[in-house]
Amino acid sequence: MTKKKSRQALSAISTATRSEATEAVYFARKCGLTPEEALRIIREAREASGYKVPDGGKRKR
């Protein structure tokens, strides 16, 4: 029987928000990338598109 590989701490993923990390892990599995690579690609795409990250404040009604 083979040994399980130990998982390394994901430094880039740990500094991401929960939604960013979830999206990066999903994208990484779907495309065969590492989570760090997926997070980098997602962040680059957001910068290029001019996407503004919400400030997390209350919604205006």
Secondary structure, 3 states (H helix, E strand, C coil): CCCCCCCCCCHHHHCCCHHHHHHHHHHHHHHCCCHHHHHHHHHHHHHHHCCCCCCCCCCCC
